[in-house]
Amino acid sequence: MKIQTFSIVVGDERCNAKCPYCVAKMTPNANVYDVGTRNIRNFRKACRFAQINNISTVLLTGKGEPTLFPEQINTYLSIMQPYDFPFIELQTNGIKIEENPDLLKTWSLMGLSTICISCVHFAKEKNREIYGKNYPALPIIINQATEAGLSVRLSCIMVKDYVDHWEEVRVFAETAKALGIGLSSLYRKMKEHGISTKQLKN
């Protein structure tokens, strides 16, 4: 089996959202927020191991919200530059980014290629019911990312009474497309298997 993704945990369990399904509440504190000399040395070794195994994608993720730790992201991106990974993605709820769009410009110049925005719906009001009142409007953050030269993916969590049915998946995918994002992998797979829009409505 070929490993394709090198996942990097950024920060600790702190987050600026209030998701009721948050996995961080279900797991112990791993005390991962420690970018000391020893961890930097081991991180370089992990980068080298990923490189010699032809890793295609690096994913910056977190037990909490990665963007609350911008200096750590700066450190990781800086260290990764000599390894020239094809794709470097950042998983985020987008709240911090809307507050400080210059973060994306900085990280883009340092090698970040994609941001993956967590959401439960395309409507701002729906997302705010789950993430909190500061959740940004998706068109705004998508535009900020595009202006910074980044690709955007939407990671939609299927939640009851939000996106919880094939028809809502279709509408979400079409809305994402209208916002300038390619069809979601799920919707693309459904189309590849010949599942029509009419079938999705049934």
N, C-alpha and C positions, 0 to 999 in steps of 0.2 A: 504494500500500500504506500503510495506516494503522499508525503505530507505537503500541503499546499499553503497553509496559513501559520504564521508565527504570531501568536497572541501575546500582547504585552499588557500587564496590569498597571494602570496609572493611578496613583493616589491611594486613598483609603476608602472607608465606607461612607464618607460624607457626601451628601447629595443636596441639590437645590430643588428637587422635585419630591412629591409625596405619593408616589405610585403605590396603590394598595396591594399589588402583586409583586412587589420588589423582592428579589431573591436575596439581597444583602441582609434582610431581616431574618433570613432562614439559615444563614451560615455564620460561623464564628469570625471574629476580627482576626485577620491574618497578619496585621501589622506590616502591610506591604509598603507603606509610605516611608521608605528609607533608601535614599539614593547615596549611600555612603561609598567609600573607596572599594570595599569588598564587593558590594553589589554592582558597582560600575564594572569592575573586572569580570565578574560573572556574566554581566549583561553583554560585554564585548564577546565573550566566549559563546554565548547563546546566538549572537548575531552571526558569528563565524560559522557555527554549526548550521544555522538556517541557510546561510549563503552556499556552503558546500553541498547542501541537500536541495539546492535550486528552488528555494521557497519563492513563490510568486507574489504572495500578499502578506503584508504586515498589518495586524489589527491592533490599534491602540484602544483598549477597553478599560473597564474598571469595576471594582466592587461597588463604588459610588459613581459620581459624575466626573469623568476625566478632566473636563475643562476647568474644574475648580483648582487644578494643579498645573497652571500654564508653564511654570518654570521647569517642572519635571518633564512635560511634553517637549519643551525646548531642548532639554538635556538629551532625551532619547533620540529626537530627530537629528540633533547634532552628531551624536555618536554613530547613528546609522548611515550617515551620508557616504562614507567610504565603501559601504557594502552594496550600494546602488540597487536596492530592492525595487522591482518593477512597480509595485503598487503599495502605498501606505495609506491605510484607512483609519479614520477616527470615529468611534461610536459615541454619540452624544445626544442629549435631549435638546440641545440648541439654545437653552436659556442664556447661558453665559456668553455665547457667541453673538446673539443679538445685542447684548449690552456692550460688547466690545468687538466689533467686526474686524478691527485691525489684527486680531489674533489669527484669523484665517489667512490674511495676507502674509503675515510673518511665517506661519507654518507652511504655506504653499511654497514660499521661497526656500524653505528648509527641506522640501521633499515630500510633504503631504500631498496625496493625489486625490483623496476622496473623503467626504464626510458622510456618515450614515446616521440619519436623524431618526431617533425613536419617536413613535407617535401611536395613537390609537384611532385616529380619524384624520380627514383632511380639513375639517372645520376647527378653527381656533377655539371656539367655545367648548367643543367636545374634548379637545386635548386638555384644556384648562381644568375641566372637571376631574381629570385623572392626575395631571402633572402639577397643577397649581396655577395661580392667577398670572404668573409671569411667563407662561409658555408662549413663545412667539408665533406669529402668523407664518405658516409654512412658505407662502410666496416671498416674504421678506427675507427669511434666512436662506432660501434657495437662491435668491438673487444675490445676496451677499457672497455666498460660496462661489457662484458663477463668476462674479466680478473678480474674485480672488484667484480665478483660474482652476477651480476645483470641480470635480465631478460630484454628483449628489445621488445618494441612495436613500430611500425611505424604508425604515424597518417598522412595519405596522404590526403591533401586538393585537391579536384578535381577542376582543373582550365582548362579553354579552351586552347587547343593546348598543354596541358601537359598530365595529366591522365584524359581524358574526355570521354572515350568510354569503353564499356564492354571489348573489346579486350585489351585495355591498363590496365584495372583493372586486367585482367588475367595475363598479362605479369608482372605487378608490384608484384602481389602476388607470382608468381613463382620465381621472382628475390629475393624477401624477403626470401622465403623458401631456396633458394640457399645460401643466406647470413647467414643462420642459424636461421631464425625467422620463427615461425609457420605461417600457412596460416592466412591471415587477417580474421577477423570475417565476413566481407561481403562476401569474396570468400567462406569461410566455409559454410555460410548460403546458398549460391547459390548451392553448391555441395549437401547439405542436401536436397534441394528441387529438385534435379535431373536435374539441368541445366548443360549440358555438355559443354566441350570446343568448340565443333563444333557450338553449339547454341550461345555461347558467340561471336563467330566470325561473326555471321549474324546480 
